[in-house]
Amino acid sequence: MARLKFKDILWDELCPIYVETADDFEKIATGVLVNVFDNVFLLTASHVIDQAKKINKEIAIPTKNGLENISGTLYHRYLQENEKRDDDMLDFSWYKLAPKMIDILHEDFIPLTKEKIEISDDFTFQHDKSVKPIPVKEMMKRMKFLYDNPTPENNEKLKYIDNFRNKSTITFAGCPNTKSKLNAISYSAEHVYYSGQGVDEDVYKLHNCTPTENIIASYGKDGTMDTDFNSTNFPKPEGISGGGIYRLIETKEGLDRKLIGIGHTYKAKKHLFIGTNISFCLDVILQRLEREKSILQEELINDI
């Protein structure tokens, strides 16, 4: 039985976000490009927009012409007086890209379509608390033994483990600031994937979240592993805010992903990543588009 591998090495919807500084551009966050509702959108976290607005700048993304300020319509909830973004567990903003911006998007980017998006109002995961967790190093030894000894019995065990892993794994992905490079003619932003496990509803309540609006994953408490259960060290997640949250799916060509949310918060001491459920995001976008369409139709009728 072969080890699970990802179908695609890079996830081309992940877009690094920059702001212009006095001397150059600074990488600050990540966005996710999606092609839905007959438009292309850049989804990100609201605090990313706050950061740009604080210095009176627009965000910039890579294009065929180099880094350019984004053109399109921004949909963003500005903070009220005495309100803190840290208390905003939705923390979601988006741009509807202008046609000219879509035309010059960097060739590295391929916006996700609806087939790669999974809609659900509940990505919680109920852990069986009667089962004693296996230490990471011991689990790695067991997995290596099973892969190195492909008997029918061991293959069945691996199949069970892989199915469990796919169901329980939630991956937060983005472009960390420490992995971004920029020069006069090109940019480089490495994708990093932080895979953890879904948590139960009690954890959501503890952090003032709900499964219909949020997604939470536990990450890093017992060490981190890649898809082959090899121990790995990932860079600090600064800069992945606004990146994608994914559920893993198995295909004939290898592991693939479906977008299930937009990430915005990392609670290091609690070993948790928090984001906004993509179902909530798309509902908000669709409601806004329908409202604008209704207003436009009303204006046209009044002009007749």
C-alpha positions in Angstrom: 0.0 0.0 0.0 1.5 3.3 -1.1 2.0 6.3 1.2 -0.6 9.1 0.6 0.7 11.9 -1.5 -0.8 15.2 -2.5 -2.2 15.4 -6.0 -0.9 19.0 -6.4 2.3 20.3 -4.9 1.0 23.9 -4.8 -2.5 25.3 -4.2 -2.7 28.0 -6.8 -5.6 30.0 -5.2 -3.4 31.2 -2.4 -2.3 34.8 -3.0 0.3 36.7 -1.0 -0.8 40.2 0.1 1.5 43.2 0.3 1.4 46.8 1.2 3.6 49.6 -0.2 6.2 51.1 2.1 8.5 54.1 1.7 11.1 52.0 0.0 9.4 48.9 -1.4 6.6 46.5 -0.7 6.1 44.5 2.5 4.4 41.1 2.7 1.7 41.1 5.4 -0.8 38.4 4.8 -2.5 35.9 2.4 -5.7 35.8 0.4 -7.7 33.2 -1.4 -8.9 33.6 -4.9 -12.3 32.1 -5.8 -14.4 32.2 -8.9 -18.1 32.0 -7.9 -21.3 33.8 -8.6 -20.0 34.9 -12.0 -17.2 36.9 -10.4 -13.7 36.5 -9.1 -13.1 37.4 -5.5 -10.1 37.8 -3.2 -11.1 36.6 0.3 -9.0 37.5 3.3 -9.2 38.6 7.0 -10.6 41.9 8.0 -7.6 42.7 10.3 -5.5 42.5 7.1 -7.5 45.3 5.6 -7.3 47.2 8.9 -3.5 47.0 8.8 -3.4 48.5 5.3 -5.9 51.2 6.1 -4.0 52.2 9.3 -1.2 53.5 7.1 -3.5 54.8 4.4 -2.5 52.2 1.8 -4.3 49.8 -0.5 -3.2 46.1 -0.5 -1.2 44.9 -3.5 -0.9 41.5 -5.1 1.3 40.0 -7.8 0.3 40.6 -11.4 1.8 40.0 -14.8 3.2 43.5 -14.5 4.6 43.1 -11.0 3.0 44.0 -7.7 0.0 46.3 -8.2 -2.6 47.8 -5.9 -5.8 45.8 -6.1 -8.6 47.2 -8.2 -12.2 46.3 -7.5 -14.8 46.8 -4.9 -13.9 46.3 -1.2 -16.4 44.9 1.2 -15.2 45.5 4.7 -16.8 46.0 8.1 -15.0 48.9 9.8 -14.6 48.8 13.6 -16.9 50.9 15.7 -15.6 53.1 18.6 -14.2 51.0 21.4 -14.5 47.8 19.3 -11.4 45.5 19.0 -10.8 43.3 16.0 -9.4 40.6 18.4 -13.0 40.2 19.6 -14.3 39.7 16.1 -14.5 35.9 15.5 -15.8 36.5 12.0 -12.9 38.7 10.8 -13.7 38.4 7.1 -13.5 40.9 4.2 -13.3 40.5 0.5 -12.7 42.2 -2.8 -14.8 41.7 -6.0 -12.0 42.1 -8.5 -12.4 44.5 -11.4 -12.2 43.0 -14.9 -8.9 44.7 -15.6 -7.5 43.2 -12.4 -8.6 39.7 -13.4 -7.0 40.1 -16.8 -3.6 40.9 -15.3 -3.6 38.4 -12.4 -0.2 36.6 -12.2 -0.1 33.4 -14.1 0.7 31.5 -10.9 -2.9 32.0 -9.7 -5.9 29.9 -10.5 -9.0 30.9 -8.6 -10.9 28.0 -7.0 -14.3 27.1 -8.5 -17.3 25.8 -6.6 -16.3 22.2 -7.2 -13.3 22.7 -4.9 -15.4 24.3 -2.1 -17.2 22.3 0.6 -20.3 23.7 2.2 -21.2 22.5 5.7 -22.5 24.2 8.9 -20.5 21.8 11.1 -16.8 20.9 10.9 -16.5 19.9 14.5 -14.9 16.6 15.3 -15.9 14.5 18.3 -12.9 12.7 19.8 -13.3 9.4 21.6 -12.0 10.4 25.0 -11.9 6.8 26.1 -9.1 6.1 23.7 -5.7 7.0 25.1 -3.6 9.1 22.7 -0.4 7.5 21.3 2.7 9.7 21.6 3.9 11.1 18.3 7.2 9.3 18.2 5.5 6.0 19.0 2.9 6.6 16.3 5.7 7.4 13.7 7.4 4.1 14.5 4.1 2.1 14.1 3.4 3.8 10.8 6.8 3.1 9.5 6.5 -0.5 10.4 3.1 -0.8 8.7 4.4 0.8 5.5 7.6 -1.3 5.5 5.7 -4.5 6.0 2.8 -4.5 3.5 0.8 -7.5 4.6 -3.0 -7.7 4.0 -3.5 -7.1 7.7 -1.2 -4.2 7.9 -2.7 -2.7 4.7 -6.1 -2.8 6.4 -4.7 -1.0 9.4 -3.2 1.7 7.2 -6.5 2.1 5.4 -8.3 2.6 8.7 -5.6 5.2 9.8 -5.7 7.0 6.5 -9.5 7.3 6.6 -9.4 8.6 10.1 -6.7 11.1 9.2 -8.7 12.4 6.2 -11.9 12.8 8.3 -10.2 14.5 11.3 -7.5 16.7 9.6 -8.1 20.4 9.0 -5.4 22.3 7.2 -4.7 26.0 7.5 -2.6 27.1 4.5 -0.9 30.4 3.6 2.2 32.3 2.8 4.3 33.0 5.9 6.1 36.4 5.9 9.4 34.7 6.6 9.1 32.6 3.4 8.4 35.6 1.1 11.1 37.2 -1.1 10.8 40.2 -3.4 13.0 41.9 -5.9 12.6 44.4 -8.7 11.3 41.9 -11.2 9.8 39.0 -9.4 8.3 37.7 -6.1 8.5 34.4 -4.3 6.1 33.3 -1.6 6.3 29.8 -0.3 3.1 28.0 0.6 3.1 26.3 4.0 0.4 23.9 5.3 -0.4 23.7 9.0 -2.4 20.5 9.5 -4.2 19.8 12.7 -7.3 18.1 14.0 -10.9 19.3 14.3 -12.1 20.0 17.8 -15.4 19.4 19.5 -18.2 21.9 20.1 -17.1 22.6 23.7 -13.9 24.2 22.3 -16.0 26.4 20.0 -18.1 27.6 22.9 -15.0 28.4 25.0 -13.8 30.8 22.3 -17.1 32.4 21.5 -17.4 30.6 18.2 -20.1 28.5 16.5 -19.7 25.7 13.9 -22.0 27.5 11.5 -19.8 30.6 11.4 -16.3 29.3 12.4 -13.8 26.5 12.0 -11.3 25.6 14.7 -8.4 23.1 14.6 -5.9 22.0 17.2 -2.3 22.2 16.0 1.1 21.6 17.4 0.5 20.5 20.9 2.0 17.1 20.4 4.3 17.9 17.6 3.7 18.3 13.9 3.8 15.8 11.1 3.5 15.8 7.3 1.3 13.5 5.2 3.8 10.7 5.6 3.8 11.0 9.4 7.3 12.4 9.3 8.2 14.9 12.1 8.5 18.4 10.7 9.2 21.9 11.8 7.2 24.7 10.1 7.9 28.4 10.2 5.9 30.7 12.5 2.5 31.4 11.0 2.8 35.2 10.8 1.5 36.2 7.4 -1.0 33.3 6.8 -3.9 35.4 8.0 -6.6 35.4 5.3 -5.3 32.1 3.9 -7.4 29.0 3.2 -8.8 26.4 5.5 -9.1 23.0 3.9 -10.5 19.5 4.4 -8.4 16.7 2.8 -10.0 14.3 0.3 -8.6 11.2 -1.3 -8.7 10.8 -5.1 -7.3 8.2 -7.5 -4.4 10.7 -8.3 -3.6 11.3 -4.6 -4.7 13.6 -1.8 -6.6 16.8 -2.8 -8.3 19.5 -0.8 -11.6 21.4 -0.6 -11.8 24.9 0.8 -13.9 25.1 3.9 -13.0 28.4 5.4 -10.8 31.5 5.7 -8.2 31.6 8.5 -7.6 34.6 10.7 -6.4 33.7 14.3 -3.7 31.7 15.8 -3.8 31.2 19.6 -0.3 29.9 20.3 -0.7 29.1 24.0 -3.9 27.1 23.2 -2.4 25.5 20.1 -5.5 26.5 18.1 -6.1 28.0 14.6 -9.5 29.8 14.2 -11.2 30.9 11.0 -14.5 31.7 9.4 -16.6 29.0 7.8 -16.7 29.4 4.0 -20.5 28.7 4.1 -20.9 31.9 6.1 -18.6 33.8 3.8 -20.4 32.8 0.6 -23.8 33.5 2.2 -22.7 37.1 3.0 -21.2 37.6 -0.4 -24.4 36.3 -2.2 -26.7 38.4 0.0 -24.6 41.5 -0.8 -24.6 40.8 -4.6 -28.4 40.2 -4.6 -29.0 43.4 -2.7 -26.9 45.4 -5.2 -28.7 43.8 -8.1 -32.1 44.7 -6.5 -31.0 48.3 -6.0 -29.7 48.5 -9.6 -33.0 47.1 -11.0 -35.0 49.6 -8.9 -32.9 52.5 -10.2 -33.4 51.3 -13.8 -37.2 51.2 -13.2 -37.2 54.6 -11.7 -35.3 56.0 -14.7 -37.9 54.7 -17.2 
